[in-house]
């Protein structure tokens, strides 16, 4: 049976999270229709040894140094051979065992993008809450080139796209190349379908959270590039106001 989904996992020194991610892929009822690709940057925490132990369950395994997260993601993208690509990085999970099968059912209609909600989890893998509830961005019902003008309203782990629509990640962005990548795809006016539920669990933290100031500067530059200077200034003014109002709402809840 040919693979429909190339699930790509990037890992570097996150052994506990990697084990959760691998388990979530291998437990899928549609495992036979998944091409599982793991790119490890040469982990020194036991990750490479673990991957060699489970190599029989991985379709493509690459263990070598890279130039960072998005360089590794480009490596995974180049090796993907299924029609759809889906990045589920170490610490993140496919939310339940039937999700891939449901995604494949939706893929039968051949949309360019399948997207849905995301469960935010802690570093122990416990649920914190839905992204659509914990962040001011509302999960959109539709997608268009301006969908990300006010922030990343769809989590990268819950954005499954045809490989034919994908370009490489721009390595000039160290923290937010995923936002640039998604907007580039949306500018092609792709077809889409919204998944009726939670697609992925996203482990809170990561590089953009650790380097928040750098991420904000890069995000501003990316949105300026795609939407223009004045619209971007106005959008960021609203982003700030919206964040304040959202926090006030949480405090008063």
Buried (B, 14 or more C-beta within 10 A) or exposed (E): EEBBBBBBBBBBBBBBBBBBBBEBBBBBBBBEBBBBBBBBBEBEBEBBEBBEEBEEBBBBBBBEEBEBBBBBBBBBBEBBEBBBBBBBBBBBBBBBBBBBBBBBEBBEEEBBBBBBBBBBBEEEBEEBEBBBEBBBBEBBEEBEBBBBBBBBBBBBBBBBBBBEBBEBBBBEBBBBBBBBBBBBBBEEEBEBBBBEEBBBBBBEBBBBEEBEEBBBEBBBBBBBBBBEEEBBEBBBEEBEEBBEEBEEEEEEE
